[in-house]
């Protein structure tokens, strides 16, 4: 990595952990290129597993990283949740392979979160956000080519994130981070109007072409949260009016492409929320999955509280990790929604604990602002914690590789200040000032 020093550029020395962390961050952006364009084998996606396991093991050695007080609540949360899932699994034991696969699919993002928070400083975080700004335009160009030349749309319109079914769910998280940063900067007079509004317009255009109705709701939410988190200015009134105009135009485009039954109306949104089924007469609805599962599958108080055990409802391309429950109940499509998946495996306690992580991120990010931390990074983390909370119920993107990007945004309030020097020889847990 190049950095400025005394007016000159020099190569900044990076530890193995920092390199691993950067690989985790960049991987979602190149995964589709590797798998779909270069046709590399699917096990390439497990490179991130090597990175976060390697990073955590080096950290555990206590020679190249330390955990500050601001990180301690997240470490405690992860340990408690892991112990909870282990105890529940002992009472629902099937095979260690199922549990290990469940741990991998759930806890890998907490490991990545800690690496982002501990190994990145503000310069790294801001550099990654600038990278995302640049990739935004590349993604826009690819998406337009896919739509107008390749004839792709809806679930198959993923831009740089590929053309496999469901790839457009990656776009939601990517756009949310880019637009949150842009709107916050514009309202704080740190970004020009044309840049901010062009990003908003392009993202809404692509959302319409990909039939991402939920993103329109998130756009309104992001706009409102950015407004509430920044000081009053005439820019706010301007951006709210422009946002309403862009939303109206893109909503009309959505109905023009996919028909009036897909129009962005209150009635259609209500149908989406209350639908008993998602795509077939037998599967689960997006927001009715939990009561249906509680009635038909977790139909005792103990099962409702604790679930069937982490990994016991999981699925995989590898047969040894493919659970018996999934083999017999895959028609429910419960794996399409993180909330349904978590509820089945960990019960209402596990699902509630999982959601509390995002609440914890929001509360502690707000405290970081009061302590003088970078306000932009903290507010991005706060807004993304709200979005991640909602995504748990909307789809299963927080169980896929794009979740690394989401957890990166959640870690932004907790990165090190730019002025801090790396202490590569410090112990993992230290009693120095500000460190536990």
C-alpha positions in Angstrom: 0.0 0.0 0.0 1.2 3.5 -0.9 1.1 6.3 1.7 2.3 9.8 1.8 5.1 10.6 4.2 7.0 14.0 4.3 5.7 14.8 0.8 6.9 11.5 -0.7 5.2 8.2 -1.4 6.5 5.1 0.2 5.4 1.5 0.6 3.7 1.0 3.9 4.7 -2.3 5.5 1.8 -4.6 6.1 1.5 -7.4 8.6 0.1 -10.8 7.5 -3.1 -10.0 9.3 -3.6 -6.7 7.5 -3.0 -8.5 4.2 -5.5 -11.2 5.1 -8.0 -8.5 6.0 -7.7 -6.7 2.7 -8.2 -10.0 0.9 -11.4 -10.5 2.8 -12.6 -7.0 1.9 -11.8 -7.2 -1.8 -13.0 -10.8 -2.4 -16.7 -10.1 -2.9 -15.8 -7.7 -5.7 -13.8 -10.2 -7.7 -15.6 -13.5 -6.8 -18.0 -13.4 -9.8 -15.1 -12.6 -12.1 -13.1 -15.6 -10.8 -16.0 -18.1 -10.8 -18.2 -17.0 -13.8 -15.7 -15.4 -16.2 -12.5 -17.3 -15.5 -14.4 -20.5 -14.6 -12.3 -21.3 -11.6 -13.6 -24.1 -9.4 -16.1 -23.2 -6.7 -13.8 -23.9 -3.8 -12.0 -20.6 -4.7 -14.6 -18.9 -2.5 -13.2 -20.6 0.5 -10.0 -18.4 0.3 -11.7 -16.1 2.7 -11.9 -18.9 5.2 -8.2 -19.3 5.1 -7.8 -15.5 5.6 -10.0 -15.1 8.6 -8.8 -18.3 10.3 -5.2 -17.3 9.7 -5.8 -13.8 10.9 -7.5 -15.0 14.1 -4.8 -17.6 14.8 -2.1 -15.0 14.5 -4.0 -12.7 16.7 -4.4 -15.5 19.3 -0.6 -15.9 19.3 -0.5 -12.4 20.8 2.3 -11.1 18.8 0.9 -8.8 16.1 -2.5 -7.4 17.3 -4.3 -6.1 20.3 -7.9 -5.7 21.2 -9.0 -2.4 22.7 -11.8 -1.8 25.2 -14.1 -0.7 22.4 -13.8 -4.2 20.8 -14.4 -6.1 24.0 -18.2 -6.2 23.8 -18.1 -7.8 20.4 -15.6 -10.4 21.6 -17.8 -11.2 24.6 -20.9 -11.3 22.4 -19.3 -13.8 19.9 -18.0 -16.1 22.7 -21.4 -16.1 24.5 -23.3 -16.9 21.2 -20.8 -19.6 20.3 -21.2 -21.2 23.7 -25.0 -21.0 23.4 -25.0 -22.8 20.1 -22.6 -25.5 21.4 -24.8 -26.2 24.4 -27.9 -26.3 22.4 -26.3 -28.6 19.8 -25.2 -31.1 22.5 -29.0 -31.6 23.2 -29.7 -31.9 19.5 -26.6 -33.8 18.5 -26.5 -35.4 15.0 -23.0 -35.1 13.6 -20.0 -32.8 14.4 -19.8 -32.0 10.7 -23.2 -30.3 10.7 -22.2 -28.1 13.7 -18.9 -27.2 12.3 -20.5 -26.2 9.0 -23.1 -24.1 10.9 -20.3 -22.4 12.9 -18.5 -21.6 9.7 -21.5 -20.1 8.0 -22.5 -18.0 10.9 -19.4 -17.0 12.8 -17.0 -16.3 9.9 -18.5 -12.8 9.6 -17.8 -12.0 13.3 -14.2 -13.0 12.7 -14.0 -10.8 9.7 -15.7 -8.0 11.7 -13.0 -8.2 14.4 -10.2 -8.2 11.8 -11.7 -5.1 10.1 -12.0 -3.3 13.5 -8.6 -4.3 14.8 -6.4 -4.3 11.8 -7.8 -1.3 9.8 -7.2 2.4 10.7 -9.2 5.3 9.5 -7.0 5.7 6.4 -7.5 2.1 5.4 -11.3 2.4 6.0 -11.5 5.6 3.9 -9.4 4.1 1.2 -11.8 1.1 1.0 -14.8 3.5 0.8 -13.1 5.5 -2.0 -12.5 2.2 -3.8 -16.2 1.4 -3.5 -17.0 4.8 -5.0 -14.9 4.0 -8.0 -16.2 0.5 -8.4 -19.8 1.9 -8.3 -19.3 3.3 -11.8 -17.7 0.1 -13.1 -20.7 -1.8 -11.7 -23.1 0.7 -13.3 -21.5 0.2 -16.7 -21.6 -3.6 -16.4 -25.2 -3.6 -15.2 -26.3 -1.4 -18.2 -24.5 -3.8 -20.6 -26.1 -6.8 -19.0 -29.6 -5.3 -19.2 -29.5 -3.7 -22.7 -27.1 -6.1 -24.5 -27.4 -9.4 -22.7 -31.1 -9.0 -21.9 -30.6 -9.8 -18.2 -32.9 -8.5 -15.5 -34.4 -9.2 -12.1 -32.5 -11.8 -10.1 -29.9 -12.3 -12.8 -28.8 -8.6 -13.1 -25.9 -8.4 -10.7 -23.3 -6.2 -12.4 -19.8 -7.0 -11.2 -21.4 -9.4 -8.8 -22.3 -11.9 -11.5 -25.3 -13.3 -13.4 -26.2 -16.2 -11.2 -29.8 -16.2 -9.8 -30.0 -14.0 -6.7 -26.8 -12.1 -7.4 -28.8 -8.8 -7.3 -29.0 -9.2 -3.6 -25.3 -8.3 -3.4 -26.2 -5.0 -5.1 -28.5 -4.0 -2.2 -25.6 -4.0 0.4 -23.1 -2.4 -2.0 -25.5 0.4 -3.0 -26.5 1.0 0.6 -23.0 1.7 1.7 -22.0 3.9 -1.2 -25.2 6.0 -1.0 -25.0 6.3 2.8 -21.5 7.8 2.5 -22.4 10.0 -0.4 -25.5 11.5 1.2 -23.8 12.1 4.5 -20.9 13.8 2.7 -23.3 15.9 0.6 -25.3 17.0 3.7 -22.0 18.0 5.4 -20.9 19.9 2.3 -18.1 17.5 1.6 -19.4 16.2 -1.8 -20.8 18.0 -4.8 -24.5 17.9 -5.5 -24.1 16.4 -9.1 -21.9 13.5 -7.7 -24.4 12.6 -5.0 -27.5 12.9 -7.1 -26.0 11.0 -10.0 -25.1 8.1 -7.7 -28.7 8.1 -6.3 -30.2 8.2 -9.8 -28.0 5.5 -11.2 -28.6 3.2 -8.2 -32.3 3.6 -8.4 -32.2 3.0 -12.1 -30.3 -0.3 -11.7 -32.6 -1.2 -8.8 -35.6 -0.8 -11.1 -34.0 -2.9 -13.8 -33.2 -5.6 -11.3 -36.7 -5.3 -9.7 -35.2 -4.6 -6.3 -38.3 -3.1 -4.8 -36.9 -3.4 -1.3 -34.0 -1.1 -2.2 -36.5 1.7 -2.9 -37.7 1.3 0.8 -34.0 1.3 1.9 -33.3 4.4 -0.1 -36.0 6.3 1.7 -34.8 5.0 5.0 -31.2 6.0 4.3 -32.3 9.4 3.2 -34.3 9.9 6.4 -31.5 8.6 8.7 -28.9 10.8 7.0 -31.2 13.8 7.4 -31.7 13.0 11.1 -28.0 12.5 11.7 -26.7 15.8 10.2 -27.2 19.4 11.1 -29.9 21.5 9.5 -29.1 23.1 6.1 -31.0 24.0 3.0 -29.2 21.1 1.3 -31.4 18.8 3.3 -34.6 20.2 1.8 -33.0 20.1 -1.6 -31.8 16.5 -1.3 -35.2 15.4 0.0 -37.0 17.0 -2.9 -34.6 15.5 -5.4 -34.8 12.1 -3.7 -38.6 12.1 -4.0 -38.3 13.1 -7.7 -35.8 10.3 -8.4 -37.9 7.8 -6.5 -41.0 8.7 -8.4 -39.2 8.4 -11.8 -37.5 5.0 -10.9 -40.8 3.7 -9.5 -42.5 4.5 -12.8 -39.7 2.8 -14.6 -40.1 -0.3 -12.5 -43.8 -0.6 -13.4 -43.0 0.2 -17.1 -40.5 -2.7 -17.3 -42.3 -5.3 -15.2 -46.0 -4.3 -15.3 -48.4 -2.5 -12.9 -48.5 -5.5 -10.5 -44.9 -4.7 -9.7 -45.4 -1.0 -9.2 -44.1 0.6 -6.1 -47.4 1.1 -4.4 -48.5 0.7 -0.8 -50.8 -2.1 -1.8 -47.9 -4.1 -3.5 -45.6 -3.5 -0.6 -48.3 -4.8 1.8 -48.7 -7.9 -0.3 -44.9 -8.5 -0.2 -44.9 -8.2 3.6 -47.9 -10.3 4.3 -47.6 -13.0 1.6 -47.9 -16.5 3.1 -45.7 -17.9 0.3 -42.8 -16.6 -1.6 -42.5 -18.4 -4.9 -44.5 -21.6 -4.6 -47.7 -22.8 -2.9 -45.6 -24.8 -0.4 -42.7 -22.5 0.6 -42.5 -19.9 3.3 -43.3 -16.2 3.0 -40.6 -13.7 3.6 -42.2 -12.1 6.7 -44.6 -15.0 7.7 -41.9 -17.6 7.9 -41.3 -17.4 11.7 -44.9 -18.0 12.8 -45.3 -20.8 10.2 -42.1 -22.5 11.5 -43.2 -22.1 15.1 -46.5 -23.7 14.3 -45.4 -26.6 12.2 -41.8 -27.4 13.1 -40.7 -25.8 16.4 -44.0 -26.8 18.0 -42.9 -27.2 21.6 -41.8 -24.5 24.0 -38.3 -25.9 24.2 -37.9 -26.1 20.4 -39.3 -22.6 20.0 -36.8 -21.2 22.5 -33.7 -23.2 21.4 -34.3 -24.5 17.9 -33.0 -27.7 16.3 -29.3 -27.0 16.7 -26.8 -24.9 14.6 -26.1 -26.7 11.4 -28.9 -29.3 11.7 -30.9 -27.4 9.0 -28.0 -26.2 6.9 -27.3 -26.9 3.3 -24.1 -27.2 1.2 -22.8 -28.2 -2.2 -20.9 -30.9 -0.3 -23.1 -33.8 0.6 -21.5 -34.4 4.0 -22.7 -31.0 5.2 -26.2 -31.3 3.7 -28.5 -31.8 6.7 -31.2 -34.4 6.9 -33.8 -31.6 7.6 -32.8 -29.7 4.4 -33.0 -32.9 2.3 -36.6 -33.4 3.4 -37.8 -29.8 3.7 -35.8 -27.9 1.0 -39.2 -27.2 -0.7 -39.9 -24.7 2.1 -37.1 -22.4 0.8 -36.3 -21.4 4.3 -32.7 -20.9 3.4 -33.7 -17.9 1.3 -34.3 -15.9 4.5 -31.7 -15.5 7.3 -34.5 -15.1 9.9 -36.1 -18.4 9.0 -32.8 -20.2 9.0 -31.7 -18.8 12.3 -35.0 -19.4 14.0 -35.1 -23.1 12.9 -31.5 -23.8 14.1 -31.2 -21.6 17.2 -34.7 -20.7 18.2 -36.1 -17.4 19.3 -33.2 -16.9 21.7 -30.6 -17.4 19.0 -32.4 -15.2 16.5 -32.8 -12.5 19.1 -29.1 -12.7 20.0 -28.2 -12.5 16.4 -30.3 -9.3 15.9 -28.8 -7.8 19.1 -25.4 -7.7 17.4 -26.7 -5.0 15.1 -28.3 -3.1 18.0 -25.0 -3.3 19.8 -23.2 -2.0 16.7 -25.6 1.0 16.6 -25.4 1.9 20.3 -21.6 1.6 20.5 -21.1 3.5 17.3 -23.1 6.3 18.7 -20.9 6.3 21.8 -17.8 6.5 19.6 -19.1 9.8 18.2 -19.4 11.2 21.7 -15.8 10.1 22.3 -14.6 12.1 19.3 -14.3 9.3 16.7 -14.7 9.9 13.0 -18.3 11.0 12.6 -18.7 9.9 9.0 -17.4 6.3 9.7 -19.6 6.1 12.8 -22.7 7.2 11.0 -22.2 4.8 8.1 -21.9 2.0 10.7 -25.1 3.2 12.5 -27.2 3.3 9.3 -25.8 0.0 8.0 -26.7 -1.6 11.4 -30.3 -0.7 10.8 -30.2 -2.0 7.2 -28.6 -5.3 8.3 -31.2 -5.7 10.9 -33.9 -5.5 8.2 -32.0 -7.7 5.7 -32.1 -10.6 8.2 -35.8 -10.8 7.4 -35.7 -9.8 3.7 -33.2 -12.3 2.3 -30.2 -14.5 3.1 -27.5 -12.1 1.8 -26.0 -11.9 5.3 -25.1 -15.6 5.0 -23.2 -15.1 1.7 -19.9 -13.6 0.7 -21.4 -10.1 0.3 -21.9 -10.1 4.1 -18.1 -9.4 4.4 -18.9 -6.0 2.9 -21.7 -5.5 5.3 -19.6 -6.4 8.3 -16.9 -4.1 7.1 -19.3 -1.2 7.2 -20.4 -2.2 10.7 -16.7 -2.2 11.8 -16.1 1.3 10.6 -16.8 3.1 13.9 -14.3 0.9 15.7 -11.2 1.1 13.5 -8.1 2.8 14.9 -7.6 6.6 14.5 -5.4 7.4 11.6 -2.7 9.0 13.8 -2.1 5.8 15.7 1.1 3.9 15.0 0.9 0.2 14.5 2.1 -1.8 17.5 2.9 -5.0 15.8 4.9 -6.3 18.8 2.1 -5.7 21.4 0.4 -8.5 23.1 -3.1 -9.5 22.1 -4.5 -8.3 25.5 -2.5 -5.4 27.1 -2.9 -3.3 30.1 -1.7 -0.1 28.4 -3.9 3.0 28.5 -7.0 2.5 26.5 -6.4 -1.2 26.0 -7.7 -4.2 27.9 
